[in-house]
């Protein structure tokens, strides 16, 4: 959990630095820092969901291929 908070702080600082280099006003800085902090807090959750779904699809495809192989082996088996 501490790693996530460190990531939030780093994300906010990077956003702040980029805005400072572009000479935006203080209200835009505050808004961007808050949005950057929120985004850097939630992106691991979103990435985890995406990667989890991808792994599940691969696992399901492997299971379906194995079932199809076993069914084909049973149907081709001489009685």
C-alpha positions in Angstrom: 0.0 0.0 0.0 2.9 2.4 0.8 4.2 1.8 -2.8 0.9 3.0 -4.2 1.0 6.2 -2.1 4.6 6.8 -3.2 3.4 6.3 -6.8 0.6 8.8 -6.3 3.1 11.3 -4.9 5.5 10.8 -7.8 2.7 11.0 -10.3 1.5 14.3 -8.8 5.0 15.7 -8.7 5.6 14.8 -12.3 2.3 16.4 -13.4 3.2 19.5 -11.3 6.6 19.7 -12.9 5.3 19.4 -16.4 2.7 22.1 -15.8 5.4 24.3 -14.3 7.5 23.9 -17.4 4.5 25.0 -19.5 3.8 28.0 -17.2 0.2 27.2 -16.5 -1.7 29.2 -13.8 -2.1 28.0 -10.2 -5.7 26.7 -10.6 -4.6 24.6 -13.6 -1.7 23.3 -11.6 -3.9 22.2 -8.7 -6.5 20.6 -10.9 -3.8 18.7 -12.9 -2.0 17.6 -9.7 -5.2 16.2 -8.3 -6.2 14.5 -11.5 -2.7 13.1 -11.9 -2.7 11.8 -8.3 -6.0 10.1 -8.8 -5.0 8.6 -12.1 -1.7 7.3 -10.7 -3.6 5.8 -7.7 -6.1 3.9 -9.9 -4.0 2.8 -12.9 -2.7 -0.4 -11.2 -6.2 -1.5 -10.5 -7.2 -1.0 -14.2 -4.1 -2.7 -15.4 -4.7 -5.6 -13.1 -8.2 -6.0 -14.3 -7.1 -6.0 -18.0 -4.3 -8.4 -17.4 -6.5 -10.7 -15.3 -9.1 -10.9 -18.0 -6.5 -11.6 -20.6 -5.0 -14.4 -18.5 -8.5 -15.9 -17.9 -9.2 -15.8 -21.7 -5.9 -17.7 -22.3 -6.6 -20.2 -19.6 -10.2 -20.8 -20.9 -8.8 -21.3 -24.5 -6.3 -23.8 -23.2 -9.0 -25.7 -21.4 -11.3 -25.7 -24.4 -8.5 -26.9 -26.6 -7.8 -29.8 -24.2 -11.4 -30.7 -24.0 -11.7 -30.7 -27.8 -8.6 -32.9 -28.1 -10.0 -35.4 -25.6 -13.4 -35.5 -27.3 -11.7 -36.0 -30.7 -9.6 -38.8 -29.2 -12.7 -40.5 -27.8 -14.6 -40.3 -31.0 -11.8 -41.7 -33.1 -11.2 -44.5 -30.6 -12.1 -47.9 -32.2 -14.7 -49.9 -30.3 
